[in-house]
Amino acid sequence: MIDLDALLHDYLLGLVLIAGGGQDTGTRPVQWVHSSDLLDPTPFLTPRTVLLTTGAQFIAPGEGDSFGQADAEAYVQRLLGAGTTALGGAVGVQWERIPTPIIEACDRLHLPLFRVPYDTPFIAVVRTAARLLESQQHAEEGWGREHSAPGRSL
């Protein structure tokens, strides 16, 4: 696993934390990154997942922003119930700015929310997380070999 900070601080991605941050935000564990625009993606998530969304699930055809604070809080509550580490919202696809109800819900319920710039494809975030997770695993395996008793293999 990696810390959320490892993902947020990859400067090539340009991710910006905008809500829900606290003292533990940077150390929140990330096991995987997944994208979904389902109103309830929780059946398809595992704990310690960072969820990416374009926000399409919040917009009814022809209505623009069609969800309110109660809807946003219910969505964030579902994510927290599934053990989601953080939420990343893409800008420039469905909305130019992440809507205030989502920002307020993440702040109030303490789910880290970060902005994903339009020119950062979700697959770049997933690949970066995969690279970081693989590096972490190799570092842990290397440490285990270096500190094992002579003549013993792991």
PLY file of the C-alpha trace (Angstrom):
ply
format ascii 1.0
element vertex 154
property float x
property float y
property float z
element edge 153
property int vertex1
property int vertex2
end_header
0.00 0.00 0.00
1.02 3.60 -0.49
0.04 6.80 1.26
-2.38 9.18 -0.45
0.35 11.83 -0.41
2.47 9.73 -2.77
-0.26 10.05 -5.39
-1.20 13.66 -4.68
2.40 14.84 -4.81
3.20 13.37 -8.23
3.63 16.73 -9.97
3.01 15.31 -13.45
-0.60 14.54 -12.52
-1.41 18.04 -11.25
-3.85 16.77 -8.62
-5.02 19.40 -6.12
-6.61 18.60 -2.76
-9.62 20.91 -2.39
-11.69 19.50 0.48
-11.95 16.93 3.22
-8.35 17.22 4.30
-7.24 16.65 7.85
-4.14 15.66 9.76
-4.35 12.07 8.50
-5.06 12.89 4.84
-1.54 12.32 3.58
-1.15 9.01 5.38
-4.46 7.53 4.32
-3.72 4.15 2.68
-4.24 3.58 -1.03
-4.50 0.05 -2.34
-5.91 0.89 -5.77
-7.45 3.60 -7.97
-10.73 3.03 -9.82
-13.03 5.20 -11.91
-16.80 5.16 -11.96
-19.68 7.46 -12.78
-22.27 5.25 -11.09
-24.47 6.90 -8.50
-23.61 3.98 -6.21
-20.25 2.48 -7.18
-19.76 0.86 -3.77
-20.63 -2.73 -4.84
-17.59 -2.54 -7.13
-15.11 -0.95 -4.72
-12.73 -2.44 -2.20
-11.54 -0.62 0.90
-8.60 1.76 0.49
-9.58 2.66 -3.08
-9.26 6.15 -4.55
-12.33 6.76 -6.71
-12.17 8.98 -9.79
-15.31 10.43 -11.37
-16.32 12.87 -14.09
-19.55 13.59 -12.20
-21.86 12.36 -14.96
-23.97 10.55 -12.36
-24.99 13.88 -10.83
-26.26 15.54 -13.98
-29.67 14.80 -15.45
-30.00 15.41 -19.20
-30.76 19.06 -19.90
-30.74 20.03 -16.24
-27.13 20.96 -15.53
-26.29 20.46 -11.87
-29.37 18.56 -10.72
-28.32 17.33 -7.30
-28.41 18.98 -3.93
-26.57 18.83 -0.64
-28.53 15.81 0.63
-27.69 13.85 -2.56
-24.01 14.77 -2.30
-23.85 13.78 1.36
-25.57 10.45 0.68
-23.04 9.75 -2.11
-20.05 10.62 0.11
-21.51 8.60 2.98
-21.79 5.54 0.70
-18.14 5.95 -0.32
-17.02 6.23 3.29
-19.07 3.16 4.18
-17.15 1.23 1.53
-13.82 2.36 2.96
-12.94 4.71 0.11
-9.69 6.61 0.75
-10.38 9.67 -1.40
-12.46 11.03 -4.28
-10.99 12.63 -7.38
-13.26 14.82 -9.49
-12.40 15.59 -13.09
-12.95 19.14 -14.26
-13.69 20.16 -17.82
-15.76 17.10 -18.72
-19.16 17.42 -17.00
-18.45 20.58 -15.02
-15.87 23.35 -15.07
-15.59 23.30 -11.27
-16.48 20.60 -8.79
-19.92 21.58 -7.47
-20.22 23.14 -4.04
-22.50 20.39 -2.61
-19.79 17.76 -3.22
-17.06 19.98 -1.78
-19.15 20.70 1.32
-20.11 17.04 1.80
-16.49 15.91 1.55
-15.41 18.63 3.98
-18.15 17.86 6.48
-17.71 14.07 6.32
-13.89 14.19 6.04
-13.44 12.44 2.70
-10.41 13.89 0.89
-11.50 15.38 -2.43
-9.03 16.37 -5.11
-9.39 18.02 -8.49
-8.18 16.11 -11.55
-7.26 18.57 -14.34
-8.82 18.09 -17.76
-5.45 17.25 -19.32
-4.77 14.44 -16.81
-6.42 11.26 -18.09
-7.72 8.89 -15.43
-5.49 6.15 -16.83
-2.46 8.31 -15.95
-3.61 8.41 -12.31
-4.19 4.64 -12.31
-0.80 3.94 -13.92
0.98 6.22 -11.46
-0.68 4.47 -8.54
0.24 1.07 -10.00
3.87 2.18 -10.42
4.02 3.53 -6.86
2.40 0.39 -5.45
4.83 -1.82 -7.35
7.80 0.24 -6.16
6.57 -0.01 -2.58
6.19 -3.77 -2.89
9.71 -4.16 -4.33
11.14 -1.98 -1.56
9.42 -4.09 1.09
10.62 -7.33 -0.52
14.17 -5.97 -0.78
14.13 -4.92 2.85
12.95 -8.39 3.86
15.77 -10.09 1.94
18.41 -7.73 3.33
17.31 -8.32 6.91
16.65 -12.05 6.86
18.95 -14.51 8.56
21.88 -15.80 6.47
21.07 -18.94 4.54
17.32 -18.39 4.79
15.25 -17.47 1.77
11.95 -15.69 1.95
0 1
1 2
2 3
3 4
4 5
5 6
6 7
7 8
8 9
9 10
10 11
11 12
12 13
13 14
14 15
15 16
16 17
17 18
18 19
19 20
20 21
21 22
22 23
23 24
24 25
25 26
26 27
27 28
28 29
29 30
30 31
31 32
32 33
33 34
34 35
35 36
36 37
37 38
38 39
39 40
40 41
41 42
42 43
43 44
44 45
45 46
46 47
47 48
48 49
49 50
50 51
51 52
52 53
53 54
54 55
55 56
56 57
57 58
58 59
59 60
60 61
61 62
62 63
63 64
64 65
65 66
66 67
67 68
68 69
69 70
70 71
71 72
72 73
73 74
74 75
75 76
76 77
77 78
78 79
79 80
80 81
81 82
82 83
83 84
84 85
85 86
86 87
87 88
88 89
89 90
90 91
91 92
92 93
93 94
94 95
95 96
96 97
97 98
98 99
99 100
100 101
101 102
102 103
103 104
104 105
105 106
106 107
107 108
108 109
109 110
110 111
111 112
112 113
113 114
114 115
115 116
116 117
117 118
118 119
119 120
120 121
121 122
122 123
123 124
124 125
125 126
126 127
127 128
128 129
129 130
130 131
131 132
132 133
133 134
134 135
135 136
136 137
137 138
138 139
139 140
140 141
141 142
142 143
143 144
144 145
145 146
146 147
147 148
148 149
149 150
150 151
151 152
152 153
